[in-house]
Amino acid sequence: MDTITADGRLLAWDVDSIARQVTALNASQVAKDWEHALHQHRKGQLIYSVRGILNCEVDSGVWVVPPQCAIWIPGNMPHSTRGSGETECYCLFVEPDAIEGLPTQCCTLSVSPLLRELLLKATGFEQLYAESGPKARLIAVLLDELREASIEHLHLPMPQNQRLRQLAKMLLDDPASKASMAQWAKCIGMSERSMSRLLMQEVGMSFGRWRRQLHIILSLRRLARGESVQTVALELGYESASGFVTMFRKTMGKPPARYLLERAATGAGDAAPGGGIVLEP
């Protein structure tokens, strides 16, 4: 993996070589808008966001991780990650055979108060902590809590069909487009019916639901960078901020300002223990 220092320098660190079932690392004072290219490692990885928005891309989709949530990336899964805004996060690396029942696909997880405290405590352990005794018992409870974590639906599934991939790229490049579904289908050389059927088969969503999910992903990234709701709404093609807020509330259960405020408030006053600055392998 890579260690990120305060001035952004990268130092090599192979987390797969650490001879423990679980390794926890903290990442404080991470530089703004960092990015780490496509890579993979044997161990599964949990990245918990204390501050800032994390984004993860794998072949099957794009995930967004707001503050006080985490993303789980199974072992040996190629992925790229980046942070939006000033970020602070914690990383947990787990051997594939450490415990049964962990997710087999990339997903965004809700972090319970107990899981959060266990994770923060584990970051203070030395790399080669004793494999029996209090620290090992805490790690066992941490794994149990991780297995029980609920999934948050902050995921934009990506189709495998090449023409639908082309559609996804065009939507990402021009999210404000007001083109109809029929016009998009014509752009990729498909009939509207075929595109609708194939989208449902590959991503489990209608075109309208898929595009709204894309807008949620993009809006969270931009709002985390400090852009206003009005600016984000207009850049995503909404006639007014109220139309965007209505869509966001229907999808996420609350308006965007409250959603981010509550996430930020949950982690207010938190500080990463120690001075290490470690991020995404």
LONUBA-655400 format. One record per residue (C-alpha): residue in three letters; x, y, z. Coordinates in nm, 3 decimals. Each point is the difference from the previous one (the first is absolute). Layout:
[site 'ALA'; [X; Y; Z]]
...
END
This chain:
[site 'MET'; [0.000; 0.000; 0.000]]
[site 'ASP'; [0.101; 0.366; 0.010]]
[site 'THR'; [0.063; 0.226; 0.296]]
[site 'ILE'; [-0.094; 0.363; -0.061]]
[site 'THR'; [0.199; 0.259; 0.193]]
[site 'ALA'; [-0.116; 0.353; 0.079]]
[site 'ASP'; [0.178; 0.142; -0.305]]
[site 'GLY'; [-0.150; -0.263; -0.231]]
[site 'ARG'; [0.308; -0.221; -0.046]]
[site 'LEU'; [-0.062; -0.371; -0.053]]
[site 'LEU'; [0.196; -0.269; 0.177]]
[site 'ALA'; [-0.028; -0.370; -0.081]]
[site 'TRP'; [-0.174; -0.226; 0.252]]
[site 'ASP'; [-0.119; -0.354; -0.077]]
[site 'VAL'; [-0.298; -0.064; 0.226]]
[site 'ASP'; [-0.038; -0.357; -0.130]]
[site 'SER'; [0.334; -0.084; 0.161]]
[site 'ILE'; [-0.119; 0.088; 0.354]]
[site 'ALA'; [-0.040; -0.339; 0.172]]
[site 'ARG'; [-0.330; 0.068; 0.177]]
[site 'GLN'; [-0.360; -0.082; -0.091]]
[site 'VAL'; [-0.102; 0.363; 0.050]]
[site 'THR'; [0.199; 0.324; -0.030]]
[site 'ALA'; [-0.147; 0.343; 0.081]]
[site 'LEU'; [0.161; 0.327; -0.111]]
[site 'ASN'; [-0.102; 0.363; 0.046]]
[site 'ALA'; [0.010; 0.275; -0.261]]
[site 'SER'; [-0.010; 0.350; 0.144]]
[site 'GLN'; [0.069; 0.332; -0.171]]
[site 'VAL'; [-0.020; -0.156; -0.345]]
[site 'ALA'; [0.056; 0.247; -0.284]]
[site 'LYS'; [-0.300; 0.143; -0.186]]
[site 'ASP'; [-0.131; -0.181; -0.309]]
[site 'TRP'; [0.247; -0.291; -0.001]]
[site 'GLU'; [-0.026; -0.289; -0.245]]
[site 'HIS'; [0.145; -0.350; -0.013]]
[site 'ALA'; [0.004; -0.189; -0.331]]
[site 'LEU'; [-0.133; -0.348; -0.071]]
[site 'HIS'; [0.163; -0.264; 0.223]]
[site 'GLN'; [-0.085; -0.304; 0.212]]
[site 'HIS'; [0.119; -0.195; 0.304]]
[site 'ARG'; [-0.066; -0.343; 0.147]]
[site 'LYS'; [-0.162; 0.128; 0.317]]
[site 'GLY'; [-0.349; 0.144; 0.007]]
[site 'GLN'; [-0.016; 0.367; 0.093]]
[site 'LEU'; [-0.236; 0.222; 0.196]]
[site 'ILE'; [0.047; 0.375; -0.043]]
[site 'TYR'; [-0.195; 0.203; 0.258]]
[site 'SER'; [-0.053; 0.370; -0.073]]
[site 'VAL'; [0.008; 0.238; 0.297]]
[site 'ARG'; [0.015; 0.316; -0.212]]
[site 'GLY'; [-0.040; 0.061; -0.371]]
[site 'ILE'; [-0.150; -0.212; -0.277]]
[site 'LEU'; [0.175; -0.315; -0.124]]
[site 'ASN'; [-0.059; -0.146; -0.346]]
[site 'CYS'; [0.083; -0.352; -0.111]]
[site 'GLU'; [-0.027; -0.148; -0.348]]
[site 'VAL'; [0.010; -0.367; -0.094]]
[site 'ASP'; [-0.097; -0.168; -0.324]]
[site 'SER'; [-0.360; -0.052; 0.113]]
[site 'GLY'; [-0.074; 0.346; 0.131]]
[site 'VAL'; [0.076; 0.325; 0.176]]
[site 'TRP'; [-0.046; 0.050; 0.376]]
[site 'VAL'; [-0.013; 0.321; 0.202]]
[site 'VAL'; [0.082; 0.002; 0.370]]
[site 'PRO'; [-0.121; 0.300; 0.206]]
[site 'PRO'; [0.134; 0.076; 0.349]]
[site 'GLN'; [-0.077; -0.266; 0.264]]
[site 'CYS'; [-0.044; -0.270; -0.265]]
[site 'ALA'; [0.251; -0.251; -0.131]]
[site 'ILE'; [0.068; -0.191; -0.317]]
[site 'TRP'; [0.083; -0.370; -0.001]]
[site 'ILE'; [0.224; -0.126; -0.282]]
[site 'PRO'; [0.046; -0.380; -0.013]]
[site 'GLY'; [0.352; -0.135; -0.043]]
[site 'ASN'; [0.151; -0.028; -0.347]]
[site 'MET'; [-0.252; 0.244; -0.145]]
[site 'PRO'; [0.161; 0.264; -0.226]]
[site 'HIS'; [-0.115; 0.346; 0.108]]
[site 'SER'; [0.089; 0.367; -0.010]]
[site 'THR'; [-0.080; 0.252; 0.271]]
[site 'ARG'; [-0.001; 0.374; 0.046]]
[site 'GLY'; [-0.105; 0.256; 0.258]]
[site 'SER'; [-0.208; 0.313; -0.053]]
[site 'GLY'; [0.083; 0.289; 0.226]]
[site 'GLU'; [0.210; -0.026; 0.315]]
[site 'THR'; [-0.019; -0.364; 0.104]]
[site 'GLU'; [0.071; -0.196; 0.314]]
[site 'CYS'; [-0.048; -0.375; 0.006]]
[site 'TYR'; [0.094; -0.332; 0.156]]
[site 'CYS'; [0.094; -0.319; -0.183]]
[site 'LEU'; [-0.054; -0.358; 0.110]]
[site 'PHE'; [0.164; -0.289; -0.188]]
[site 'VAL'; [-0.141; -0.348; 0.048]]
[site 'GLU'; [0.132; -0.338; -0.114]]
[site 'PRO'; [-0.259; -0.186; -0.214]]
[site 'ASP'; [-0.027; -0.286; 0.251]]
[site 'ALA'; [-0.020; 0.219; 0.313]]
[site 'ILE'; [-0.376; -0.046; 0.038]]
[site 'GLU'; [-0.288; -0.140; -0.206]]
[site 'GLY'; [-0.288; 0.213; -0.117]]
[site 'LEU'; [0.174; 0.319; -0.111]]
[site 'PRO'; [-0.138; 0.156; -0.321]]
[site 'THR'; [0.131; -0.158; -0.318]]
[site 'GLN'; [-0.067; 0.312; -0.206]]
[site 'CYS'; [0.107; 0.361; 0.038]]
[site 'CYS'; [-0.256; 0.194; 0.207]]
[site 'THR'; [-0.052; 0.307; 0.218]]
[site 'LEU'; [-0.058; -0.088; 0.366]]
[site 'SER'; [-0.160; 0.185; 0.288]]
[site 'VAL'; [0.240; 0.016; 0.296]]
[site 'SER'; [-0.159; -0.058; 0.341]]
[site 'PRO'; [0.134; 0.192; 0.302]]
[site 'LEU'; [0.148; -0.325; 0.135]]
[site 'LEU'; [0.171; -0.089; -0.329]]
[site 'ARG'; [0.139; 0.353; -0.020]]
[site 'GLU'; [0.147; -0.012; 0.350]]
[site 'LEU'; [0.148; -0.346; -0.058]]
[site 'LEU'; [0.159; 0.119; -0.323]]
[site 'LEU'; [0.147; 0.310; 0.164]]
[site 'LYS'; [0.133; -0.210; 0.287]]
[site 'ALA'; [0.159; -0.252; -0.237]]
[site 'THR'; [0.191; 0.272; -0.184]]
[site 'GLY'; [0.206; 0.045; 0.314]]
[site 'PHE'; [0.123; -0.361; -0.003]]
[site 'GLU'; [0.353; -0.078; -0.110]]
[site 'GLN'; [0.017; -0.183; -0.335]]
[site 'LEU'; [0.095; -0.335; 0.153]]
[site 'TYR'; [-0.233; 0.009; 0.300]]
[site 'ALA'; [-0.032; -0.315; 0.213]]
[site 'GLU'; [-0.221; -0.262; -0.167]]
[site 'SER'; [-0.151; -0.096; 0.334]]
[site 'GLY'; [-0.115; 0.221; 0.286]]
[site 'PRO'; [-0.200; 0.327; 0.022]]
[site 'LYS'; [0.100; 0.142; -0.340]]
[site 'ALA'; [-0.083; -0.321; -0.183]]
[site 'ARG'; [-0.339; -0.013; 0.175]]
[site 'LEU'; [-0.074; 0.359; -0.102]]
[site 'ILE'; [0.089; -0.085; -0.361]]
[site 'ALA'; [-0.241; -0.296; 0.014]]
[site 'VAL'; [-0.285; 0.228; 0.116]]
[site 'LEU'; [0.093; 0.252; -0.270]]
[site 'LEU'; [-0.035; -0.270; -0.266]]
[site 'ASP'; [-0.338; -0.103; 0.140]]
[site 'GLU'; [-0.121; 0.361; -0.020]]
[site 'LEU'; [0.136; 0.038; -0.351]]
[site 'ARG'; [-0.189; -0.309; -0.112]]
[site 'GLU'; [-0.325; 0.145; 0.140]]
[site 'ALA'; [0.039; 0.348; -0.153]]
[site 'SER'; [-0.294; 0.104; -0.218]]
[site 'ILE'; [0.043; 0.101; -0.362]]
[site 'GLU'; [-0.064; 0.361; -0.109]]
[site 'HIS'; [-0.135; 0.049; -0.352]]
[site 'LEU'; [0.257; 0.249; -0.129]]
[site 'HIS'; [0.096; -0.197; -0.307]]
[site 'LEU'; [-0.017; 0.066; -0.372]]
[site 'PRO'; [0.003; -0.344; -0.166]]
[site 'MET'; [0.187; -0.016; -0.327]]
[site 'PRO'; [-0.119; -0.226; -0.286]]
[site 'GLN'; [0.229; -0.244; -0.178]]
[site 'ASN'; [-0.153; 0.050; -0.345]]
[site 'GLN'; [0.231; 0.225; -0.203]]
[site 'ARG'; [-0.276; 0.220; -0.140]]
[site 'LEU'; [-0.145; 0.054; 0.346]]
[site 'ARG'; [0.352; 0.081; 0.122]]
[site 'GLN'; [0.014; 0.260; -0.275]]
[site 'LEU'; [-0.330; 0.138; 0.127]]
[site 'ALA'; [0.138; 0.018; 0.355]]
[site 'LYS'; [0.304; 0.193; -0.122]]
[site 'MET'; [-0.216; 0.249; -0.187]]
[site 'LEU'; [-0.223; 0.054; 0.304]]
[site 'LEU'; [0.305; 0.053; 0.221]]
[site 'ASP'; [0.145; 0.246; -0.251]]
[site 'ASP'; [-0.328; 0.191; -0.035]]
[site 'PRO'; [-0.218; -0.059; 0.309]]
[site 'ALA'; [-0.205; 0.313; -0.070]]
[site 'SER'; [-0.123; -0.126; -0.337]]
[site 'LYS'; [-0.377; 0.008; -0.041]]
[site 'ALA'; [0.002; -0.256; -0.282]]
[site 'SER'; [-0.284; -0.251; 0.020]]
[site 'MET'; [0.046; -0.372; 0.046]]
[site 'ALA'; [-0.085; -0.050; -0.368]]
[site 'GLN'; [0.270; 0.249; -0.102]]
[site 'TRP'; [0.260; -0.172; 0.220]]
[site 'ALA'; [-0.095; -0.337; -0.144]]
[site 'LYS'; [0.048; 0.135; -0.353]]
[site 'CYS'; [0.344; 0.135; 0.099]]
[site 'ILE'; [0.122; -0.350; 0.087]]
[site 'GLY'; [-0.171; -0.174; -0.292]]
[site 'MET'; [-0.276; -0.176; 0.193]]
[site 'SER'; [-0.377; 0.018; 0.010]]
[site 'GLU'; [-0.156; 0.157; 0.309]]
[site 'ARG'; [-0.161; -0.332; 0.094]]
[site 'SER'; [0.324; -0.196; -0.038]]
[site 'MET'; [0.197; 0.254; 0.203]]
[site 'SER'; [-0.262; -0.003; 0.277]]
[site 'ARG'; [-0.009; -0.379; 0.013]]
[site 'LEU'; [0.378; -0.037; -0.001]]
[site 'LEU'; [0.049; 0.265; 0.268]]
[site 'MET'; [-0.245; -0.180; 0.227]]
[site 'GLN'; [0.179; -0.329; -0.063]]
[site 'GLU'; [0.350; 0.138; 0.064]]
[site 'VAL'; [-0.043; 0.262; 0.273]]
[site 'GLY'; [-0.345; -0.079; 0.141]]
[site 'MET'; [-0.126; 0.354; -0.055]]
[site 'SER'; [-0.211; 0.191; -0.248]]
[site 'PHE'; [0.177; 0.268; -0.202]]
[site 'GLY'; [-0.162; 0.276; 0.208]]
[site 'ARG'; [0.098; -0.159; 0.332]]
[site 'TRP'; [0.355; -0.062; -0.124]]
[site 'ARG'; [0.040; 0.363; -0.109]]
[site 'ARG'; [-0.135; 0.125; 0.334]]
[site 'GLN'; [0.249; -0.221; 0.179]]
[site 'LEU'; [0.276; 0.152; -0.212]]
[site 'HIS'; [-0.117; 0.346; 0.105]]
[site 'ILE'; [0.013; -0.102; 0.368]]
[site 'ILE'; [0.359; -0.122; -0.043]]
[site 'LEU'; [0.113; 0.314; -0.183]]
[site 'SER'; [-0.184; 0.238; 0.232]]
[site 'LEU'; [0.156; -0.147; 0.315]]
[site 'ARG'; [0.346; 0.042; -0.151]]
[site 'ARG'; [-0.065; 0.365; -0.087]]
[site 'LEU'; [-0.180; 0.093; 0.321]]
[site 'ALA'; [0.290; -0.145; 0.199]]
[site 'ARG'; [0.232; 0.243; -0.179]]
[site 'GLY'; [-0.210; 0.290; 0.129]]
[site 'GLU'; [-0.211; 0.074; -0.309]]
[site 'SER'; [-0.348; 0.138; 0.072]]
[site 'VAL'; [-0.317; -0.202; -0.054]]
[site 'GLN'; [-0.107; 0.257; -0.260]]
[site 'THR'; [0.324; -0.038; -0.198]]
[site 'VAL'; [-0.011; -0.380; 0.014]]
[site 'ALA'; [-0.366; -0.008; -0.104]]
[site 'LEU'; [0.062; 0.218; -0.307]]
[site 'GLU'; [0.313; -0.193; -0.100]]
[site 'LEU'; [-0.199; -0.324; 0.011]]
[site 'GLY'; [-0.269; 0.144; -0.228]]
[site 'TYR'; [-0.277; 0.081; 0.250]]
[site 'GLU'; [-0.208; 0.313; -0.064]]
[site 'SER'; [0.026; 0.100; 0.367]]
[site 'ALA'; [0.154; -0.102; 0.328]]
[site 'SER'; [-0.342; -0.112; 0.127]]
[site 'GLY'; [-0.033; -0.260; -0.276]]
[site 'PHE'; [0.338; -0.146; 0.085]]
[site 'VAL'; [-0.074; 0.004; 0.374]]
[site 'THR'; [-0.328; -0.184; -0.061]]
[site 'MET'; [0.180; -0.271; -0.198]]
[site 'PHE'; [0.271; -0.031; 0.266]]
[site 'ARG'; [-0.254; -0.023; 0.284]]
[site 'LYS'; [-0.200; -0.270; -0.176]]
[site 'THR'; [0.315; -0.204; -0.062]]
[site 'MET'; [0.191; 0.055; 0.326]]
[site 'GLY'; [-0.282; 0.068; 0.245]]
[site 'LYS'; [0.109; 0.357; 0.084]]
[site 'PRO'; [0.114; 0.314; -0.184]]
[site 'PRO'; [0.370; 0.027; -0.094]]
[site 'ALA'; [0.094; 0.270; 0.251]]
[site 'ARG'; [-0.145; -0.197; 0.291]]
[site 'TYR'; [0.148; -0.326; -0.127]]
[site 'LEU'; [0.354; 0.138; -0.005]]
[site 'LEU'; [-0.047; 0.204; 0.318]]
[site 'GLU'; [-0.111; -0.307; 0.196]]
[site 'ARG'; [0.292; -0.201; -0.138]]
[site 'ALA'; [0.245; 0.273; 0.096]]
[site 'ALA'; [-0.155; 0.046; 0.345]]
[site 'THR'; [0.038; -0.370; 0.077]]
[site 'GLY'; [0.375; 0.033; -0.037]]
[site 'ALA'; [0.040; 0.349; 0.148]]
[site 'GLY'; [0.294; 0.026; 0.234]]
[site 'ASP'; [0.148; -0.334; -0.107]]
[site 'ALA'; [0.374; -0.010; -0.049]]
[site 'ALA'; [0.213; -0.277; -0.134]]
[site 'PRO'; [0.223; -0.143; 0.273]]
[site 'GLY'; [0.372; 0.038; -0.053]]
[site 'GLY'; [0.173; 0.184; -0.278]]
[site 'GLY'; [0.014; -0.263; -0.273]]
[site 'ILE'; [-0.145; 0.092; -0.337]]
[site 'VAL'; [-0.084; -0.318; -0.183]]
[site 'LEU'; [-0.227; -0.047; -0.293]]
[site 'GLU'; [-0.121; -0.249; -0.257]]
[site 'PRO'; [0.248; -0.266; -0.104]]
END
